[in-house]
Amino acid sequence: MTDTRRRVKLYELNAERQWDDKGTGHVSSTYVERLKGISLVVRSEADGYGSLLLESKIQPDTAYQKQQETLIVWSEGDNFDLALSFQEKAGCDEIWEKICSVQGKDPSVDFTQDLVEDSEDDRGFDEISETAPPIELPAAELAKLEEISELVSSCLSSPLRREKLATAIENDNYIKKLLNIFNICEDLENMEGLHHLYEIFRNIFLLNKNALFEVMFSEDTIFDVVGCLEFEPGNQSPKRHREYLKSMAKFHQVIPITNTELLSKIHQTYRVQYIQDVVLPTPSVFEENMLSTLSSFVFFNKVEIVSLILEDEKFLADLFNELKDSKTTEDRRKELVLFLKEFCQFSQTLQPQSRDSFYKTLSTLGVLPGLEMTLQSPAKETKAASVDILLFIVDFSPSLVREYMMQQINSTDDDGLLMNIVIEGMICDTDMGAAVQLMGIIRTLLDPENMLASVNKSEKTDFLNHFYKHCMHVFIAPLLSNTVHESPEKSDSCTVQVLGLILELLSFFVEHHTYHIKNYILHKDLLRRILILIKSRHTFLKLCALRFMRKIIALKDEFYNRYIIKGNLFCPVIDALVSNYDRYNLLNSAILEMFEFIKIEDIKSLCTHVVENFSPTLDKITYVQTFKALKMRYDQHQDRLKDRGGLENNGVSTILRQANSRFRRDDRQLDEDEELWFNDDEDFDDEGSSSVGPGPTPSGEPNKAVIGLTAVTAATTNSCEKNGGTAVTTVTEVPSIDKLMEEDKKKELLGSVLSGQVDSSSPTLSTAGAATAKIQSLKTSPAPNPQVENGANKKAMALVDYNDSDSDEENGSSDEDLPPSKRLKTAT
C-alpha cells in the first residue's frame, strides 16, 4: 500500500502572487548526484511512471518555513516560492527534521535561516549561530511605541532578525498587548501613538510569519488590527475600514449554514482578503515577497471552505432543489446562482483529483439541469453567472457535459437540449460579452482533441452525430435567414457580430470535423450562402466569409473542389477583388493569398477552373505575379493533355493503359470517412438536400433539379466572364449536388472495376467484351450540340482532374470527363 505520510501537493507562487497547483506526488530526501547534495525530490503519482515534479537541493543558506503543521514553504531565487502541503503531519515532521539536520538546526524551530546580508549592522548579528541572543522587546507601553516601531523596522533587513523578532512577538503574546495600547490611544485620540501603531503592525505583516497571522486574524483581534491600519500617517482623517466590515458588508446566507466552523472560516477569509486587497498599502518591489504567507493563508482557507461545504450533503441538496424548482422567484434564483459561482471560483484552489470529485458531486446533484433554467433567465446577472459556472465545468471536464447532453437525446425535444440553449444564448446575446464565452464553450465541447482520451471510445462519433442532427440547424439559422437574397438582409452591429462568431466556429468545424461538416456543406449548399456575406459593408464579416472558403481550399479535397467548380463559387470572390481593386487592404491581401495557395499547392482542378473562366478579368491584375504564374501552371497542364492525346493517336489502347494502372496508386481513392458519409445520408433525409444552382430561390433554399449528368455542360452567365466570345443562349438546369456526387462516385467505381478485370493474368472473352462494349457506348454517344460546343467544352474542362497520373482513363472514360480534343475524337 502506498505510504500516505510522504504524499504531498506541490505549489508554486505565480507572478500574480497566487499559488498554482503543480501536481500531487510523494516526497523523499535523498542524495542527488547531479546536484551534489541532499535534495527534496517529488515524483508524480498521476502518470504511473513517477515523473519528476521537483528536484531541489537543500542549500545551507535557504530559509525554510514550517506552517500549520503540514506545510513547508521556501524561496529559490528572488521570485520563485515553493510549498509542499503534506497529507499527514508525520510526513511533514520527517522531512522537516531532514531539512534541519542538513542545515544544522533544531527541528523544534519553525524557520531555518543561515544567511545574513552584508548590510548587517555591527551589533553582534554578523555571525550566524543558533546561540545568538534573542531579541528583547521593550515593554508594551504607550511611552515606548516609538522605540518599538524603530526596533521592528530595523529587523526587516535581515532574515535572521526577522525570525528572532517574530519568535519574540509570538512568545510574549505581544500583539494583544499592543492592541490594548491601541484601544487606549484611540480613546485618548492620541494621533502620534496611533501613527506609531500603524507602522508597527504594517511591519509585523512583512515578517511573513503564519503564527502571527493566526493570532491577528482571530475573531477577537482582527477588528483591532484593522483599526490600527486605519491611521496611516499623512492622512488628514482615518479611513473607515471597520465600519465597512461591520455595517456595510453584510453576510447573506443563501442557504442557512449550521456548521459553526465553516461560518467562522468564511468570515475570516473575507476579512483577510479585504485586508490584503484594500487595507494594506500596495507593497513595493522589495516588499512583495514578504507577503507570500498572507496569500498562502487565504489560499488554504478557501480549500478548507470548499471541503467543508462538500461534506455538508444537506446544504448542497437544499441548494440545488431550490435552484431547479420552477416556483423559485427570479431574485431568489439569482442569489443561488451567484453563491454557486463563488463556490466554483473557490474550487479552483483544489488539486485536479479533488476538483474532479467536486464537479462530479455537482453533476450528481443536478447542476446542469439547473443551468438549463438559469441560462434562459431574463435577468442579465443570473445569466452571466450561469455562463461563468458552465465555463468552469466545461474547461475542467468537457466529457462530463457531453455525457449529460447525450443522455438528453431520448427524453428531450430539440428546443430543450442544453446545447441548443447554449446556442440560443450566443445568438440572442445583445451585449456580446456572454456570446463570446458561449462560443468558447461550444468550441470546447465540439473539439475532437479533448475527446480522444475519453473512456467511451465512441464519444467523438456519437456526439458529433448528435450535434449535426439535432443542433446544427439551430446554429446556422441566423446565417441562412440573413442570406436569402443576393445581399445580406441585416447589417446591424449585433447581427454581424453573431454571424462573425458563427463563421469562426464553422471554420473550426471544417478543420476538425472532416466528413460531418463536409456532408452538411454539400447538402445545404452552405458555402454559396456564406459567400453572400462578402457583399456586406462590414469588412471583418467579408474576411470571415473568405476565411471559411480558404479553410475549405486548404484541405485540398477534390469533393470540395468539384463543389466549388460546379457552383461557380469563385465568382463572388473575384467580384470582391475587382470592386476592391484600388484599395490595398486586408481584404485584397487575403484574396490574393488564396489564389497564391492554389498556385503553390498546384491544385489542378481549381487552377484550370479559375484560368478558363476568369482570365479576362484576372489578366488585368499585374501588380502581383500570382495570376500570371497561375496561367503558366494551366498551360503546363494543357501540354500534358496534348501529350496524352498523342499517345492515343498512336494507337495506345485505353484498356491497356488501364491495365497498367495496377502498378500505380489511385490518387482519387476514397478514404474510409468519405465512404461513410457518402453512403449514409439518412441523418439528413429530414432536412432535405439543396442543389448547387447559380443562386438561392426567394424562399431561401437553393434550386433543385434532377437531371442526367450530361446536363452538367450548362452555360451560365457570369459577370466575371468577359471573354468576348459568342453569346451563349442555350441554358440548361444545373443538376443537384447529390446527383453530381453520386455520378462522380459511379465513375470512380466503374474505373476500379475495369482495372480489376484487366488485371487478370488471362482475361476471358467476356471481360474483353465488356470493356469493348464500354468503349463502343462512348463512341456512339451523341455529338455535342454545335450551338453550345464552345461553352460546353469550357465547362467540361473545368470538371476534369488533371493529375499527373492518367486519372481520366482510370476512372471511367465518360465523355464529360475528357478534354475537348479527346471528346471530339470519341464523338466521331
N, C-alpha and C positions, 0 to 999 in steps of 0.2 A: 504493500500500500504506500502511496506517495506520502512523504514527510511534509505535513502541512505547517510545521514550525517554521520552515525556511521559505514558505510560499509568500511572495511579495508582489506588490504593484509598483512599477517604476514610473515616476512622474518627472516631467521636465518643465521648468518655468519658461514660458514663451515671451516674446517681445512685448505683448500686451499685459504682462505680469499675471497671466493666468496659467494654471497648471494643466499641462497636456498629458493624458494617459498614454504612455509608450508601450504598455503591454504587461502581461502577468507571467510570472515565471518563478524559478527557485534560485535563491542566492547562496553563494558559498564564498568563503575567503580562502584563497589558495595562492601559491606562488606561480606567477606568470613569467615565463622565460623572456618573452618579448619585451615586457615592461620592467624586468629585472627587480621584481619585488612582490610582496604580498598584495593581492588585489581583490576588490569586490567584483565577483563575476555573477551576472544574472543570465540564465538561459530560459528561453521562452517555453511555455507549456502548450502554446496554441497550435503549432505546426507539427508536433510529434517528433521533430528532429532535434529539438533543443537548440534552436538557432540563438546566436548571441545577441542579447539586448543591451548588456552593459559590461564593460571591462575597464574598471577604474582602479588605478594603483593608489594604495593608502599612503599618501605623502606625509612626511613628518610635520609639515607646516600647514596642512589643510585643516580648516576648522569644521569639525563635525558637531551637529547638534541633535540631541535626542528630545523628541516632543511626544506628549500624550501617550507615552509608554510603548507605542507600536510604530513610531515614525522616526526615521533618521534623515536629516537634511544636511546638505553641504553644498559648497560652491566650488566649481572647477573653472578658473578663469574669472574675468571681471563680470561677464553677463551670462553665466551658464550655471544655473542652480538645478540640483537634482534632489529627489526624495525617494526613499524606499518606505512603502507602507506595508507592514507585516500583518499577516493574518492572525498570528498569535504573539503574545507578549514574550514568551520564552524564546522564540526565534530572534526577536529584536534584541533581547538581552545578550544572546550568544554572539551575534555579530557586533554589538556594541563593545563587549569585552574584548573581542579580537582587535577592533579598531584601537581601543585604548591600550592594549598590550603592544601593538606596533608603535604607537606614539609615546609609550611610556607613561600612560596616565592611569589614574584611579578610576575604575568603571563606575564609581558612585556619582561622578560628576555628570552633568547633562550637556557639557560643552567642552570640546578639546581644541586648544589653540596654542601653537608653539611659535607663532611668528609675531615679532614686534617690529613696527615700522621704524625707519631711520629717523623719523621726526620726533621720536620719543624724547621727552624731556629728561633732565638729569636727577629725577627724584627717586632713583633706585629701581625703575622698571625696565632698564635696558638688558637685564639678564633674565632669561626665560627659566622659570622654575616654579614648580607647584608649591615650593616652600616660601614664595614671595608673600609678604604680609597682606592680608585682606584690606580692602578699603574701609576706613572708618567713616561712617556718615555723621554729619553734625546732628545735634539734637533737633527734632522736628518742632521748631518754634518759629513764631512769626518774625522775630528779630533776625533769624538766621536764613531766611528764604533766599537772600541774595547769595550767600555763601553756598547754599545747597545748589542753586542754579549754576553757579560757576563750576562746581565740582562735577555735576552731571555733564555739562557741556565739554569740560576738559577731557573726559573719559572716552568720548565718541571717536577720537582719532586712533585709538589703539584697540584692536580686537580683544587682547588680554584684559585690558582695563574695563572694557565694556562687560566682559564676562564677570569680572570681580565685582563690578558695581551692581549688575543685575542680581548676583547671588546675595549681596548685602541687602539690597532693597527687599528681596523676597524673604530673607530670613528674619529681618527686623519688622516685618509687617508694616513697612514704611509707607506704602501707598495709602492705607487707611488713615495713618497719622497725618499725611499731607492733605487728605480730603477733609479732615476735621479742621485744619487750618483754613482751608478754602471756605468752609461754611462761616468761620469767624470773620474772615476778610470780607466776604460778601455782605454779611450783616452790618459790618462797620463801614462798608463802601470804601475799603482800603484799596485804591486802584493800583498803587505801587506793588503791594503784595500780590494782587490778582495777576498783574503782568508777569511777576516772577514765577507764579504758579503755572501760567500758560507756557513759559519757556521750559520749565521743569518737565511738565507732562508731555510736551511735544518731543522733547529729547528722550524721555522714557520710551515712547513709541519707537524711536530709532534704535533702541537697544535690541530690538528684534527678538524678544525673549517670550516664548509661548507661555511660560509660567506666570509672567507678569500680566499678559493679556487675560489669562483665566481669572485673575483677581480683579482687573479693571472692568471686565465685561460681565461680572456677576450682577445679579438683579439689584442688589443693594448699593452698588457703587457706580454703575455705568452712567447714571444721570449726573452725578457729581463730576465724573471725568469729563463728560461733555460740557458741563458748566465751566470747568477750568479752561477749556479750549474756546470759550466764547469771548474771553477778554484778551484779544490779540493786541499787543502794543501798536500804537499808531492809529487804531480805530477810535473815532470820536465816541461811539457808543457800542456797547457789547451786542453781539449777534444773539438771536433768539432760537437757538437750536433746541433747547429743552422744551420750549413752548410748542415748537412744531412737533416734536416726537410725542409729547404727552397729549396735546389737544387736537392739533390739525391732522396728524397721521393716525387715522382710526383703523384698528384691526377689525376687519369684517370677516366673520366666519361664514363662508358659503354653506358648508355643511358643518354642524356642531362637532367640535373636536373634544373628545373626552380624555385623551391621553395628555396628562399634565407635562410630561417630559417633552412631548412633541410641541406643545404650545410654547414652552419655555425656549426651545431651540429656535422656533420660528421668530419669536420676539427678539431674541439675542442676535440672530443672523441679520434681521432687518436693521437693527440699530448699529451693528458693527459695519455693515455695508454703508450705512449713512455716514458714519464717522470716516470711513475710508474715502468715500466719494465726495463728501461735502464739507465735513468739519475740518479734517486735517488739511493744511495748506499743500499745494502741489509740490511734491518733493523735487529737489534739484537733481541734476545728473549724478552728483556724488552720493545723494541720499536714497536714490531709487532702490538699490538693492537692499537697503536697510529695512524695508517694509515687506520683504518677501514672506515672512512668517505671518503677517497680518492677512495676506492673500491666502495663504495656506489655511489659516483659521476659518475663513469664510468658506473656502472650497470644501473642507471636510465636514463643516456644519451642514452644507447642502446635501452631501452624500448621506449623512445621518438622517436628515429630514425625509428624503425620498425613501430610505429604508423603513423608517417608522410608519410612513403612510401606507406603504405596500403591505406591511404586516397587519394593518387595520382593515380587515376584509369588509366589515360592516360599513365603514366610512366610504370606501370606493363603490360598494354595491348601491348605497343610497344615492351617491353622486350620479352614477350612470342611469339608474332607474328614473330619476327626476329629469335627467337630460333628454331621455328618449320618450318621456311622457308627453303625449300630444296636448295635454291640458296645461302644461307649463307655460307661463307667460313669457313674452319676448325679453322683458327686463331680467327675469329670473334666469332664463336660459343664457343670457349674455354674461351674467355673473358666473355661472357654472363653466362656461367655455373659457372665460378669462382665467379662472382658477386652474383649469386643466392645461391651459397654455403655459402658465408659470410652472406648473408641476413638470411638464415636459422639458422646459428650459433647465430646471434643476437636474433632471435626469441626464443631461449632457455631461455631468461630472462623473457619472458611473463608468466603470470599465466595461468593455464590449460584452463580456459574458453577462454581467448584471443588467446591462441595458437591453440585451436580447430578452432576458426574462421579464424585464419591465414592460416592453412593448407587447409581449405575448400575453401578459396579465391584462393589459388594457384591451387587447383584442378579444380575449375571452369574456371580458365584462361588457363588450359591445361598443367600443369607441367608434368603429367605422359606421354602424347604423346610426349612431348619434350624430356623427359628422354629416351624414346624408341630409339630416334635417337642418343643421346649423349652417351648412354651406348655401342653403337656399333662403336663409333668413333675410328679411328686408333691412335689418339693422346692419350698417356697414361695419361697426366694431365687432359684432358677432361673427360676421362672415370673414373679416380679416384675421381674427384669432383662429377660426376654424381652418383657414388655409395654412396658417403657420403650424398648427398641430399636425395636419396631414403631411406637410412638408417634412416635419421631424420624423414621422413614421416612414414615409417613402424613402427618405435619404438613408435611413438605417436599414430598413428591411423591405425593399420593393416586393419581394416574393410574398410577404405576409398580406399585402394589399391585393396583389394579383390573385392569390388564393381565394380571398373573400369575393372578389369580382367574379371569379369563375363559379363560385357557389350560387351566385345570383341568377344564373342563366335560366334555370327551370322554374324559379319561383318569382321572378320579377319581370315586368314588361320593360321594353327598351327605355321608356322615359324615366323609370325608376332606378336604372342601373347607376352605380356610383360613378363609373367612367363618364357616362353621359351627363351626370350632374356636374362633374368637374369641367367637361367641355362647355356646357351651357354657362357655367360661371365665368369661363375665359371669354366666351363670345359676348356675354352681356355686361361685362365689367366696364363701366364708363370712365373710371379713374385710371385704368390700365395698370395700376400697381399690382393688384391681385392677379390680373390677366397674365402678367409675365411670370409670376410664381406658379400659377396653374399650368402654364405652358411647360415650365421646367418639370413639374410633376408628371405630366403626360409623357414627356420625352423620356424621363427616367423609367416609367412603367413599361414603355414600349422599346426600350433599349435591349437588343438581344445580348449585349455584352454581359449584363448582370443577370441573365437567365441561364448562362452556361453552367454555373456552379450549383444549380438547383438540384435538390434531391429528386424532384419529379423531372425525369428526362424529357417528357413531352411538354413541359411547361411552355416552351417557346412556340411550338406549333399550335397548341391548344389556345393559348392566349391571343396570338395574332389572328387565328381564325375567328375567335370570339369578337375581337375588336373590329375586323373588317366586315363582319356580317352584321353586327348589332350597333356599332358606334360610328363607323366611318361616314355614313350618310349624314349623321348629325354634325360631324366635324367639318365636312366640306359644304354644308348647306349655305353658309354666308357667301362662300366663293361662287357657287352655282347661281344663287339669286342675284348676284351683282354682275354676272357676265352673260345675261340672257341675250343682249343685243350686241352690236358691233363695238360698243364702247362701254366702259364701266357705268353702272347705274348711279352709284353714290360715290361722293368724294370727300365726305366729312372726315375729320381727323380720327374720330373713334372707329369708324368703319375701316379706314385704310390701315390703322394700327392693328386691328384684329386680323385683317387679310394678310398683313405682313407676318404675324405670328403663325397663321395657318400655313403660309408658304414656307416659312422656315422649318416647320415640322414636316411638311410634305417632302422637302428636300432631304431631311434626315431619313424619312421612310425610304426614299429612292436609294439612298446609300446603304441602308442596313436591312431592308425587308425583302429584297430580291423579288421572288415571284408573286408575293401577295400584292404589293403595290403595282407591279407590272400588270397583273391581271386587271386591277382596278382602273389604271390609266387607260389601258386599251379598250376596256368595255365602256367606260364613261367618256371617252374622248377628252380626258382631263387636261392634257397639255394645250389643246386648242382653246379651252375656256380660260386657262391661266394666261395665255399669251394675249388675250384681250386686254389684260391689265397693263400691257406695255403702252397702251394709249392713255393711261392715267396721267393726270397732271402732277402727280407726286413722284419725283424721281426715285425715291427709295423703293416705292412699290414696283416701278418698272424694273429696277435692279433685282428685286426679289423674284419676279417672274422669270427674268433672264437667268438668274442663278439656278432656278429649278430646271430649266431646259439644259443648262450647262452640266448639271449633275447627271442628267439622263445621258447626254452625249459622252460624258466621261466614262460611262460603263462600257462603251464600245460594243453594245449588244445589238445584233442585227435585227431582232424583233422590234426594238425601239427605233432603229434606223429606218426600217421599212415603214413603220407607222408615221414617222416624221415626213418621209418622202411622199407617201400616198396621200397624206393630208395636206401636203404643200405648206408645212408649218414653219418654214424659214421665211415665208413672205412677210409676216408682221415684224420679224426681226430686221429684215432688210429695209422695210419701210421706216422703222425707227432709226436705223443707221442713216438713211438718206435725209430724213427730217431733222436729224441732229448734226448734219454734215459740217456746218460752220462752227460748231462748238466743240472744243477739245475738253471733254469732261469724263467723269467716271463711266457714264453710260456708253460713250463712244469706245473707251478702252475695253470695257467688258465685252462688247460685241466683237471687237477686233480680236480679242484674246480667244474667244470661242472658235472663230474661223482659223486662227493660228493653231489651235489644238487639233482641229480636223486635219490641217496640213501636216503638222509634225507627226501625228499618230497614223497618218496615211489611211484614214477611214474612207475606203474607196467609194462605197455607195453614196455617202453624203457628199464627197468631193465631186463625183460625177453629177449628182443632182444640182448642186449649187452652180457649177460652171455652166451646165446646159440650160438652166432656167434663168439665171440671174447675171450672166456675163455682161450684157449691155449696160447694166447698172453698175456692177462692181468694177468693170474695166476703167470707169472714170475716177475711181479712188486710187490715186497714185502716191499719196503721201506716206503709205506703208507698202511694203513689198508682199504682203500676205496674199493678196488676190492674184498677183502675177505668179507667185510660186504655186498657188493652188491650180492655176491654169496649166502650168508646166507639169504638175502631177497628173492632171487629167490627160494631157497629151501623151504622157508615158503609158497610161492605161490603154489609150486607144492604139498605140503602137503594138502593145502586147496582143490586143484583139486581132489586129491585122495579121500578126504572125500566126495566130491560131487559124485564121481564115485561110492562110496559105497552106497550112498543113492539111486542111480539109480538101482544098482544091487538088492537092497532090494524092488524094485517094486514101488518106488515113481514116479508117473506119471509126465511127463514134463508138461502136460496140467494142472494138479492140482497145480504144482509149479508156473505156470504162473498165475493161479487164485489168488495165494497168493500175487502176485506182486502188486495188487491194494492197499495193505496196506503199500507199500514202495514207496519212491520217486524214479523215474527213473533218475539215476545219469547221464545218457547219453542223456537226453532230450535236443534237440537243442534249443539254445536261439533264441530270435527274430532276432538278427542281422545275425546269421549264416543262418537262414531260408531265409532271404532276399537275401544274396549273393549267396546262394546255388541254389535258384530257379530263379535267374535273371542273366543270363550270357550274355545278348545281348550286354552289354557295351564292351565286349571283343571279340565279334564274329569276328570283323575285324582284330584282332591281332592274332587269331588262338590260339589253346591250345597245350601245349607241353606235352610230355609224361614223365613219371618218369622211364627212362631206365637206364642202367648201365653207360651211358656216352653220351656226345653230339656227333652229327654227324659232319663230316668235314665242313658242311655248317654253323655250329654254332648253329643249333637248335637241341633239343633233339629228339630221335627217337619216332615215333608214331606207335601204334599198337592197333587195335580194335579187341579184342577177349573176350571170356567169362571169368567170374570170376574164373572158375575152372583152368585157366592158371596161377593163382597167384603163384602156387607152383613151381616157376621156380628155377632151380638150377643154382646159379651164382658162378662163380669162384672168390674168394676173396683172395687177397694177405694176409689179416689178418687172414683168417680161415685156421688154420693148425691143424686139429683135428685128422689127421692120419687115417681117415676113408676111405672107398672105394671111388674111384674117381667117380664123377657123370658125366655121358656122355650125358644124355638127357637134352637139354637146350631148354626151350620154351620162346617165346617172353613175355615181361612184358607188361601188359595192360596199356593203357593211364590213366593218373591221373583222367581225367573226368569220365571215365568208373568206376574206382575203387570207387571214391567218391559217384557216383550215386548208385552203388551197396550197399555201406555201408548204404546209406540213406534208400534204399528199405528194407534192413534187419531190420533197426530200426522201420520203419513204419509197417512192417509185424508183428513185435513183439507187437507193441501197438494195432494193430487190433485184434490179437488173445487174448490179455489181455482183451480188451474191450468186446469181445464176451463171454469169460468165466465168465466175471464179472456179467453177468445177473443172477438174483435170480432164474430163472427157465429156464435153457438153452434148446433150441429147438434141435430137431434131426438134423436139417440141420447144426446148429453150430457145434455140436459134429462131424458130418460127415466131415465138412470142416477141423476141427482140425485133425481128423483121417487121412484124405487124405494127409494132410501136412506131418504127421509122416510117412505115407506109402511111400510118394515120397522120403523121406530121406532114408528109408530102402532100396528102390530099386535103389538108386544111385550107379553108377559103383564103384567097389572096386579100391583102389589106385594101380597104377602100381607098382609091386614088385621091378622093377629096380630103381625106384626113390623114393621108400617109405621112406627111412631114410631121404633123403634130403628134401623131400616134407613135412614130418612131422615137421621137424625142422623149415622150413619156415612158415608153417601154425601156429605153436605155437607162432611165433613172431607176428602174426597178431591178436591174441586174446587179449581182455581186461580182465585182471584178477582183477576185482573189488571185494570188499567184498560181494556185492550182487550177485545174480545169473544172471548176465547180459547176459551170453551166451544164456540161455534159453529164457530170456525176449525179446531179440532182434532177435528172429528167429533162429531155430536150423539148420542153414546151416552147411553142412559138413565141410566147410573150417574154421568155427568158433569154432570147437570143439578141445579139446586137443587130443593127439594121442590115449589115452586109450579109450576115448568115440568114436572116429571116427571109430576105428576098429570094435567096437560092432555094431555101426549103419550100417556099410558097410556090415556086415554079415546078 
